[in-house]
Amino acid sequence: MLLLSSVQAGAQDFETATDAVKNMGLGWNLGNTLEANSQTVTDVTNASYWGQQGLESETCWGQYETKAELLKMMKDAGFGAIRVPVTWYNHMDKDGNVNAEWMARVKEVVDYVINQGMYCILNVHHDTGADGDGFKSWIKADATNYTTNKARYEKLWTQIAEAFKSYDQKLLFEGYNEMLDANSQWNFAKTSTAYDAINNYANSFVSAVRATGGNNAQRNLIVTTYCAANGYGTWSTQLKDPLTKLNNPESTSNHIAFEVHAYPNIQDSSIETVKADVDGMIALLKEQLVSKGGPVIIGEWGTSNVDKAGATDYDVRKDKMFEFATYFVQKCKENNIATFYWMGLTDGLSRFFPAFSQSDLAKTILQAYHGSDYNPTLPERSDYGSISCTANFNQQYSELYLFKGSITSSDYIRLKLELEEAPASGAFQLKAYYGNNQTAVKSISSASSFYSITADLGTVTGITLQCLKSTGTAKIKSIMLQKKSGSTDPSDPSVFWGCTVSDIKLASTSGISSTVMDEKQNNGLIFDLNGRQLSVPKKGVYIRNGKKYVNK
């Protein structure tokens, strides 16, 4: 039973935003989860734009449904705060009414955080953002947009505020994520009216929340600069505009914090230059934002190529990245700036064990914050056995990742795929991604298949199972990476595109298969007898289908 420890404090007891930012500790983003979304209708004026998805949106970007055990793992490791990005347009009607099931799911995830004693930031996320062919945002830093959407935006925040009115000071609201102008301009806006619109949205956010009363009367609220820009740089005099033109919507309350994001390019500069840029950014934030009466939160940070699969700074210049990360966290802490790492550290199926997929990076930033002698608890994927699953393909040429990361022939010999039965001729093939966006394929016709990691491939960043028919199903017994040393590592499947994964089972150390999840919303999940999800512990008793199972 979830215990809402969040209802204990009254509004008169709330700490200031300055104290909250000091007290929240090290932060992490639960990314690509509740903010994940998909549009089949991109015309905001079309009624069908609104409410396009149900609860399945949480997993539509390849993550698995969030469980309480994941947030416990983060707390046990030493994190003190979690930012929970949420997208709302796909769960509300054209009049701004939020779907009750979605609000309940958001509350459930927030409770996972709060019940661990951590701070939680809840926001409005991909309702803003850059427009493209397949995505259009409805909230923009634009005067006409604000006039059109003011009532809907305030109604959204009124509903969120009412739903969380009783929560204590450890829950903070963030009004909007990376809001851009009508031209989707990054770094700074093209017109001064865009900054007026940002300030109008910030005022609407604060007014709507405060009007609900209760603990919201003094809840700490976060307003974000235009496009979440941190203003640092020398290539344009307009870079500082997002900071200089942002107003404090409640300058005398000391319950407003400012948010920016930081993804510096560390590839092309010396580490000394990178560190100097960190110092410069912090000095600018203090000069332009802290001086306006509120502390600063870096709501997202990483490095500029964080999304470049297989070739991120973590993959190809880890030592330099770790030195940057250590310096960044230490300097921000020294200057009372909170930091929330963007969504790495634990990703994909690792979140369901739960385990850290980048435990070395997690340790680096945890020690940067807590001290070099800090010894965090960091369960890893290798603590668990191999998994089996069912992959369901719904489009021709759709792909399931069998491996995603970065490996070379200096360490690995091959990937081995075991299916429950041999596939029909011409139904599937293995596809490798290597080098500079190069690919190679290998047909498969037996239950056991191999893909050799040869020197001519260089760095392999992914190996997929590709469906050659319009639909297909593959029941996977195991996926293993064989090392030159003779040992093997389990490899986890993840959705690339056009497929879903269900019936995932974990082989425990005793050799007994234990169900991790079963299919729900097209993404396998299991639940306890009260309907809540469970991860399979390394040891102990858990419930599946009303029966007790022991994982030794």
Phi, psi and omega per residue, in radians:
M1 nan 2.297 -3.108
L2 -1.340 2.244 3.136
L3 -1.811 2.046 -3.069
L4 -1.448 1.393 3.080
S5 -1.117 -0.240 -3.068
S6 -1.248 -0.054 -3.040
V7 -1.816 0.201 -2.961
Q8 -1.388 -0.602 -3.008
A9 -1.669 2.537 3.023
G10 -1.547 2.899 -3.088
A11 -1.033 -0.579 -3.101
Q12 -1.165 -0.280 -3.111
D13 -1.611 -0.074 -3.007
F14 -1.134 2.359 3.027
E15 -1.231 2.827 3.094
T16 -1.271 2.871 3.082
A17 -1.079 -0.628 3.121
T18 -1.083 -0.767 3.124
D19 -1.215 -0.662 3.131
A20 -1.050 -0.776 -3.128
V21 -1.148 -0.620 3.069
K22 -1.193 -0.646 -2.990
N23 -1.521 -0.307 -2.989
M24 -1.291 -0.291 3.090
G25 1.312 -2.709 -3.078
L26 -1.407 2.419 -3.054
G27 -2.037 2.796 3.134
W28 -2.535 2.578 3.103
N29 -1.686 2.249 2.995
L30 -1.445 1.275 -2.954
G31 -1.509 2.811 3.121
N32 1.018 0.618 -3.048
T33 -2.226 -1.620 -3.122
L34 -1.256 -0.265 3.073
E35 -1.614 -0.122 3.117
A36 -1.068 2.470 -3.090
N37 -2.751 2.807 3.131
S38 -2.554 2.318 -3.107
Q39 -1.948 2.243 2.911
T40 -1.744 -0.377 3.039
V41 -2.092 2.126 -3.091
T42 -1.855 -0.076 -3.140
D43 -1.443 1.909 -3.068
V44 -1.105 -0.440 -3.134
T45 -1.392 -0.177 3.116
N46 -1.500 2.274 -3.122
A47 -1.018 -0.461 -3.120
S48 -1.293 -0.202 3.059
Y49 -1.092 -0.584 -3.021
W50 -1.535 2.458 3.059
G51 1.155 0.684 -3.052
Q52 -1.315 -0.259 -3.043
Q53 -2.340 2.829 3.011
G54 -1.883 -2.705 -3.093
L55 -1.105 -0.305 -3.138
E56 -1.158 -0.237 -3.137
S57 -1.039 -0.515 -3.112
E58 -0.994 -0.490 -3.065
T59 -1.967 0.155 -3.014
C60 -1.324 -0.158 3.057
W61 -1.872 0.353 2.991
G62 1.667 -0.107 3.043
Q63 -1.411 3.000 3.079
Y64 -1.920 2.800 -3.030
E65 -1.070 2.331 -3.067
T66 -1.171 2.429 3.130
K67 -2.165 2.741 -3.113
A68 -1.044 -0.586 -3.095
E69 -1.083 -0.535 3.113
L70 -1.107 -0.790 -3.117
L71 -1.239 -0.534 3.034
K72 -1.120 -0.710 3.116
M73 -1.050 -0.737 3.140
M74 -1.132 -0.735 3.106
K75 -1.104 -0.819 -3.125
D76 -1.075 -0.553 -3.135
A77 -1.240 -0.494 3.135
G78 2.194 0.153 3.067
F79 -1.420 2.547 -3.084
G80 -2.006 -0.130 -3.068
A81 -2.672 2.527 3.124
I82 -2.245 2.254 2.999
R83 -1.612 2.209 -3.112
V84 -1.931 1.659 3.101
P85 -1.256 2.390 -3.122
V86 -2.378 2.333 2.989
T87 -1.777 2.430 -2.962
W88 -2.033 -0.549 -2.999
Y89 -1.000 -0.604 -3.103
N90 -1.360 0.048 3.114
H91 -2.296 0.397 3.090
M92 -2.416 2.701 3.132
D93 -1.480 3.107 -3.043
K94 -1.123 -0.355 3.116
D95 -1.562 -0.015 3.075
G96 1.633 0.191 3.121
N97 -1.454 2.124 -3.085
V98 -1.397 2.391 3.088
N99 -1.054 2.300 -3.047
A100 -1.125 -0.662 3.130
E101 -1.126 -0.646 3.133
W102 -1.194 -0.778 3.119
M103 -1.049 -0.691 3.122
A104 -1.122 -0.669 3.123
R105 -1.196 -0.711 3.084
V106 -1.057 -0.765 3.113
K107 -1.080 -0.673 -3.135
E108 -1.074 -0.764 -3.135
V109 -1.218 -0.717 3.075
V110 -1.026 -0.722 3.116
D111 -1.095 -0.609 3.070
Y112 -0.977 -0.684 -3.123
V113 -1.310 -0.928 -3.056
I114 -1.069 -0.672 -3.096
N115 -1.249 -0.168 2.997
Q116 -1.590 0.036 -3.133
G117 1.400 0.229 -3.135
M118 -1.633 2.766 2.958
Y119 -1.302 2.630 3.129
C120 -2.346 2.303 3.002
I121 -1.890 2.140 3.135
L122 -1.962 2.328 -3.031
N123 -2.374 -3.117 2.931
V124 -1.904 1.992 -2.873
H125 -1.846 -1.565 -3.052
H126 -1.455 0.412 2.832
D127 -1.343 -0.302 2.975
T128 -1.875 3.093 3.034
G129 2.204 3.039 -3.079
A130 -1.352 2.298 3.091
D131 -1.289 2.571 3.060
G132 -2.569 -3.003 -3.118
D133 -1.099 -0.603 -3.061
G134 -1.895 0.130 -3.105
F135 -2.610 2.356 3.022
K136 -2.347 2.228 3.105
S137 -1.531 2.710 -3.127
W138 -1.813 -0.223 3.110
I139 -1.917 2.074 -3.096
K140 -2.357 2.671 3.058
A141 -1.373 1.345 -3.013
D142 -2.661 2.364 -3.035
A143 -1.078 -0.794 3.138
T144 -1.136 -0.712 3.122
N145 -1.074 -0.717 -3.136
Y146 -1.132 -0.771 3.129
T147 -1.064 -0.716 -3.109
T148 -1.199 -0.654 -2.956
N149 -1.920 0.030 -3.082
K150 -0.928 -0.891 -3.082
A151 -1.137 -0.705 -3.138
R152 -1.159 -0.740 3.139
Y153 -1.119 -0.788 3.132
E154 -1.150 -0.624 3.099
K155 -1.149 -0.681 3.090
L156 -1.049 -0.862 -3.090
W157 -1.225 -0.501 3.058
T158 -1.113 -0.731 3.128
Q159 -1.164 -0.753 3.114
I160 -1.085 -0.812 -3.103
A161 -1.100 -0.704 3.113
E162 -1.127 -0.704 -3.110
A163 -1.126 -0.509 -3.056
F164 -2.024 0.321 -3.030
K165 -0.989 -0.623 -3.042
S166 -1.473 -0.118 -3.074
Y167 -1.254 2.613 -3.022
D168 -1.476 -2.910 -2.966
Q169 -1.195 -0.197 -3.136
K170 -1.392 -0.090 3.016
L171 -1.780 2.154 3.082
L172 -2.031 2.587 3.058
F173 -1.840 2.441 3.062
E174 -2.042 2.103 -2.937
G175 -1.104 -0.619 -3.078
Y176 -2.915 2.775 -3.098
N177 -1.602 -2.072 -3.059
E178 -1.653 1.512 -3.100
M179 -1.450 2.235 -3.116
L180 -2.026 2.883 3.113
D181 -1.374 -3.071 -3.077
A182 -1.136 -0.286 3.124
N183 -1.682 0.071 -3.077
S184 0.932 0.761 -3.117
Q185 -1.429 2.223 3.086
W186 -1.594 2.938 3.057
N187 1.306 -0.908 3.067
F188 -2.783 2.798 -3.088
A189 -1.424 2.731 3.130
K190 -1.388 -0.452 -3.091
T191 -2.282 2.676 3.133
S192 -1.207 -0.444 3.140
T193 -1.136 -0.394 3.086
A194 -1.122 -0.648 3.126
Y195 -1.250 -0.567 3.036
D196 -1.086 -0.715 -3.138
A197 -1.144 -0.732 3.075
I198 -0.986 -0.828 -3.130
N199 -1.149 -0.603 3.089
N200 -1.164 -0.751 3.087
Y201 -1.098 -0.695 3.121
A202 -1.095 -0.735 3.112
N203 -1.114 -0.737 3.126
S204 -1.095 -0.735 3.116
F205 -1.023 -0.926 -3.087
V206 -1.122 -0.750 -3.116
S207 -1.119 -0.739 -3.124
A208 -1.121 -0.744 -3.141
V209 -1.177 -0.831 -3.098
R210 -1.077 -0.603 -3.083
A211 -1.149 -0.321 -3.142
T212 -1.396 -0.224 3.042
G213 1.223 -2.772 -3.103
G214 1.048 -2.486 3.141
N215 -1.152 -0.315 3.129
N216 -1.248 -0.226 3.126
A217 -1.110 -0.518 3.117
Q218 -2.257 0.304 3.103
R219 -1.063 2.491 3.077
N220 -1.321 2.223 -3.053
L221 -2.074 2.638 -3.046
I222 -2.126 2.236 3.017
V223 -1.999 2.500 -2.987
T224 -1.957 2.533 3.093
T225 -1.169 2.892 3.044
Y226 -0.931 2.202 -3.107
C227 0.938 0.323 -3.096
A228 1.043 0.458 -3.119
A229 -1.165 2.464 3.095
N230 -1.651 -0.062 2.967
G231 1.428 -0.126 -3.021
Y232 -1.492 2.471 3.107
G233 2.534 2.918 -3.071
T234 -2.149 -0.055 -3.003
W235 -1.399 -0.176 3.074
S236 -2.661 2.451 3.097
T237 -1.257 -0.242 -3.132
Q238 -1.468 -0.101 -3.093
L239 -1.059 -0.522 -3.114
K240 -1.414 -0.230 -3.044
D241 -0.944 -0.740 3.134
P242 -1.019 -0.471 3.110
L243 -1.496 -0.837 -3.043
T244 -1.190 -0.521 -3.049
K245 -1.669 -0.013 3.081
L246 -1.500 2.245 3.118
N247 -1.643 2.735 2.943
N248 -1.526 1.973 -3.051
P249 -1.238 -0.096 -3.090
E250 -2.673 1.167 -2.872
S251 -1.175 -0.303 -3.079
T252 -1.809 -0.032 -3.003
S253 -1.519 -0.449 -2.990
N254 1.009 0.571 3.032
H255 -2.184 0.444 3.081
I256 -2.116 2.312 3.011
A257 -2.065 2.720 3.115
F258 -1.874 2.530 3.138
E259 -2.157 2.445 2.975
V260 -2.378 2.960 3.058
H261 -2.130 2.777 -3.096
A262 -2.544 2.028 3.075
Y263 -2.314 1.262 -3.073
P264 -1.209 2.655 3.028
N265 -1.500 1.937 -3.137
I266 -1.770 -0.094 -3.058
Q267 -1.194 -0.718 -2.953
D268 -1.741 0.122 -3.112
S269 -2.218 2.706 3.057
S270 -1.199 2.774 3.137
I271 -1.125 -0.526 3.089
E272 -1.133 -0.711 3.105
T273 -1.176 -0.709 3.119
V274 -1.042 -0.780 3.138
K275 -1.152 -0.681 3.109
A276 -1.112 -0.631 3.101
D277 -1.171 -0.635 3.065
V278 -1.066 -0.807 3.127
D279 -1.058 -0.735 -3.140
G280 -1.134 -0.709 3.133
M281 -1.115 -0.791 -3.124
I282 -1.085 -0.752 3.128
A283 -1.068 -0.705 3.138
L284 -1.174 -0.702 3.126
L285 -1.106 -0.699 3.109
K286 -1.177 -0.706 -3.107
E287 -1.183 -0.727 -2.980
Q288 -1.740 -0.450 -3.086
L289 -1.958 -0.922 -3.135
V290 -1.008 -0.589 3.128
S291 -1.128 -0.292 3.131
K292 -1.554 0.058 3.007
G293 1.796 0.325 3.113
G294 -2.560 2.647 3.088
P295 -1.318 3.000 -3.105
V296 -2.013 2.401 3.019
I297 -2.062 2.215 2.985
I298 -1.593 1.655 -2.968
G299 -1.239 -0.369 3.026
E300 -2.522 2.398 3.008
W301 -2.655 2.752 3.120
G302 3.078 -2.518 3.011
T303 -2.151 2.899 -2.889
S304 -1.144 -0.400 -3.113
N305 -1.864 0.582 -3.062
V306 -1.037 -0.440 -3.098
D307 -1.758 0.127 -3.101
K308 -1.507 1.622 -2.991
A309 -0.944 2.226 3.074
G310 1.357 -0.145 -3.099
A311 -2.356 0.475 3.088
T312 -1.265 2.959 3.078
D313 -1.061 -0.560 3.073
Y314 -1.089 -0.607 -3.103
D315 -1.396 -0.727 -2.913
V316 -1.994 -0.252 3.078
R317 -2.526 0.997 -2.998
K318 -1.065 -0.764 -3.098
D319 -1.041 -0.769 -3.141
K320 -1.161 -0.709 3.122
M321 -1.104 -0.758 -3.133
F322 -1.122 -0.660 3.100
E323 -1.141 -0.734 3.065
F324 -1.067 -0.848 -3.082
A325 -1.048 -0.739 3.121
T326 -1.055 -0.841 -3.109
Y327 -1.126 -0.746 -3.101
F328 -1.056 -0.875 -3.110
V329 -1.150 -0.755 -3.114
Q330 -1.101 -0.796 -3.096
K331 -1.204 -0.669 3.093
C332 -1.129 -0.738 3.113
K333 -1.079 -0.764 3.138
E334 -1.018 -0.524 -3.081
N335 -1.818 0.308 3.057
N336 1.025 0.708 3.065
I337 -1.956 2.180 3.136
A338 -1.405 2.549 -3.107
T339 -2.225 2.372 3.127
F340 -2.194 1.871 -3.123
Y341 -1.167 2.460 -3.070
W342 -1.440 1.745 2.777
M343 0.961 -0.188 3.056
G344 -1.242 -2.654 3.125
L345 1.308 -0.902 2.991
T346 -2.403 2.234 -2.959
D347 -2.582 2.626 3.073
G348 1.064 -2.408 -3.064
L349 -1.118 -0.392 3.110
S350 -0.998 -0.550 -3.126
R351 -1.180 -0.323 -3.069
F352 -1.639 -0.252 3.130
F353 -1.209 -0.790 -0.144
P354 -1.555 2.782 -3.140
A355 -2.710 2.865 3.066
F356 -1.591 2.263 3.066
S357 -1.538 -0.295 3.059
Q358 -2.304 1.125 -3.049
S359 -1.128 -0.562 3.136
D360 -1.189 -0.661 3.079
L361 -1.219 -0.714 3.091
A362 -1.020 -0.780 3.128
K363 -1.092 -0.689 -3.129
T364 -1.046 -0.861 -3.071
I365 -1.351 -0.503 3.054
L366 -1.165 -0.713 3.108
Q367 -1.256 -0.535 3.060
A368 -1.081 -0.616 -3.110
Y369 -1.486 -0.823 -3.010
H370 -1.600 -0.300 -3.107
G371 2.077 2.650 -3.036
S372 -1.140 -0.354 3.127
D373 -1.503 -0.080 -3.098
Y374 -1.198 2.302 -3.098
N375 -2.057 1.538 -3.032
P376 -1.283 2.710 3.026
T377 -1.524 1.989 -3.016
L378 -2.322 1.474 3.066
P379 -1.066 2.488 -3.088
E380 -2.068 2.842 3.118
R381 -1.004 -0.609 -3.101
S382 -1.162 -0.220 3.088
D383 -1.290 -0.165 -3.102
Y384 -2.055 2.825 3.137
G385 -1.477 -2.947 3.118
S386 -1.300 2.882 3.128
I387 -2.153 2.762 2.974
S388 -2.089 2.777 -3.122
C389 -2.889 2.998 3.012
T390 -1.987 2.218 3.081
A391 -1.835 2.189 -3.139
N392 -1.960 2.035 -3.088
F393 -1.759 2.303 -3.092
N394 -2.092 0.160 3.075
Q395 -2.519 2.561 3.068
Q396 -1.128 2.391 -3.138
Y397 1.262 0.148 3.071
S398 -1.132 2.759 -2.978
E399 -2.373 2.499 3.005
L400 -2.014 2.205 3.048
Y401 -1.175 2.201 2.941
L402 -1.618 -0.505 3.048
F403 -2.572 2.423 3.060
K404 -2.487 2.138 -3.096
G405 2.838 -2.237 -3.121
S406 -2.741 1.974 3.100
I407 -2.423 2.771 3.092
T408 -2.366 2.949 -3.127
S409 -1.224 -0.204 3.113
S410 -1.190 -0.405 -3.125
D411 -2.051 -0.520 -2.993
Y412 -2.133 2.581 3.136
I413 -1.726 -0.820 -3.049
R414 -2.901 2.866 2.946
L415 -1.816 2.352 -3.141
K416 -2.036 2.189 3.112
L417 -1.945 2.187 3.086
E418 -1.965 2.096 3.068
L419 -1.808 2.758 3.112
E420 -1.179 -0.519 3.119
E421 -2.618 2.740 -3.126
A422 -1.142 2.379 3.120
P423 -1.317 2.766 3.065
A424 -1.122 2.633 -3.129
S425 -1.025 2.275 3.108
G426 1.340 0.199 -3.096
A427 -1.512 -0.665 -3.063
F428 -2.412 2.790 2.974
Q429 -2.565 2.773 3.013
L430 -1.618 2.450 -3.095
K431 -2.310 2.187 -3.129
A432 -1.840 2.472 3.043
Y433 -1.950 2.231 -3.056
Y434 -2.660 2.928 3.076
G435 0.978 -2.375 -3.111
N436 -1.710 1.357 3.138
N437 1.045 0.579 3.076
Q438 -1.621 2.702 -3.141
T439 -2.352 2.719 3.044
A440 -2.547 2.543 -3.081
V441 -2.172 2.757 3.090
K442 -2.516 2.162 3.132
S443 -1.246 2.650 3.114
I444 -2.275 2.525 -3.117
S445 -2.492 0.042 -3.133
S446 -2.188 2.929 -3.128
A447 -1.180 -0.505 3.096
S448 -1.880 2.165 -3.130
S449 -2.323 2.669 -3.111
F450 -2.302 2.581 2.943
Y451 -2.225 2.031 -3.058
S452 -1.371 2.381 3.085
I453 -1.657 1.635 -3.054
T454 -1.740 2.778 -3.057
A455 -1.065 -0.577 -3.094
D456 -1.172 -0.278 3.121
L457 -1.388 -0.347 -3.067
G458 1.185 -2.219 3.119
T459 -1.575 2.132 3.099
V460 -1.663 2.147 -3.075
T461 -1.816 -0.157 3.112
G462 -3.020 2.555 3.000
I463 -2.306 2.215 -3.079
T464 -2.081 2.781 2.900
L465 -1.741 2.065 -3.053
Q466 -1.932 2.288 3.118
C467 -1.524 2.199 -3.105
L468 -1.661 -0.102 3.109
K469 -1.834 3.060 -3.124
S470 -1.205 -0.520 3.037
T471 -2.512 2.849 3.103
G472 -3.080 2.767 3.097
T473 -2.318 2.335 3.082
A474 -2.231 2.149 3.090
K475 -1.683 1.921 -3.012
I476 -1.656 2.185 3.097
K477 -1.482 -0.715 3.133
S478 -2.903 2.743 3.023
I479 -2.338 2.119 -3.085
M480 -2.287 2.513 3.006
L481 -1.818 2.121 -3.129
Q482 -1.652 2.242 -3.134
K483 -1.579 2.832 3.068
K484 -1.091 -0.507 -3.129
S485 -1.225 -0.221 -3.097
G486 1.764 -0.285 3.105
S487 -1.381 2.901 3.139
T488 -2.267 2.615 3.055
D489 -2.079 2.385 3.032
P490 -1.199 2.525 3.078
S491 -2.072 2.443 -3.028
D492 -1.786 2.367 3.062
P493 -1.295 2.651 3.023
S494 -2.643 2.636 -3.092
V495 -1.175 2.247 2.970
F496 -1.663 -1.146 3.035
W497 -2.864 2.614 3.019
G498 1.235 0.394 -3.134
C499 -2.645 2.917 3.039
T500 -2.300 2.818 3.128
V501 -2.144 2.356 3.136
S502 -2.505 3.077 3.063
D503 0.940 0.715 -3.109
I504 -1.335 2.272 3.135
K505 -2.254 2.524 -3.122
L506 -1.901 2.251 3.037
A507 -1.437 1.973 -3.119
S508 -1.286 2.993 -3.118
T509 -1.127 -0.321 3.111
S510 -1.462 -0.116 -3.128
G511 1.591 -0.045 3.124
I512 -1.539 2.273 3.116
S513 -1.304 2.296 3.135
S514 -2.109 2.261 -3.106
T515 -1.218 2.215 3.033
V516 -1.563 -0.709 3.137
M517 -2.837 2.762 3.059
D518 -2.188 2.942 -2.954
E519 -1.210 2.275 2.956
K520 -2.674 2.416 -3.071
Q521 0.930 0.603 3.135
N522 1.156 0.246 3.078
N523 -2.452 2.099 -2.951
G524 -1.028 2.324 3.125
L525 -2.517 2.657 2.938
I526 -2.190 2.909 -3.053
F527 -2.414 2.757 2.977
D528 -1.428 -3.082 -3.063
L529 -1.191 -0.255 3.082
N530 -1.674 0.125 3.085
G531 1.547 0.107 3.119
R532 -1.661 2.640 -3.108
Q533 -1.285 2.636 3.072
L534 -2.246 2.438 2.907
S535 -1.602 2.776 3.116
V536 -1.488 2.044 3.127
P537 -1.221 2.796 3.083
K538 -1.103 -0.662 3.103
K539 -2.427 2.607 3.034
G540 2.150 -3.040 -3.060
V541 -1.801 2.420 3.021
Y542 -2.464 2.993 -3.042
I543 -1.977 2.328 3.016
R544 -2.469 2.221 3.140
N545 0.937 0.658 3.073
G546 1.362 0.114 -3.123
K547 -2.088 2.719 3.099
K548 -1.560 2.405 3.077
Y549 -2.234 2.565 3.130
V550 -1.970 2.174 3.060
N551 -1.843 1.837 -3.037
K552 -1.512 nan nan
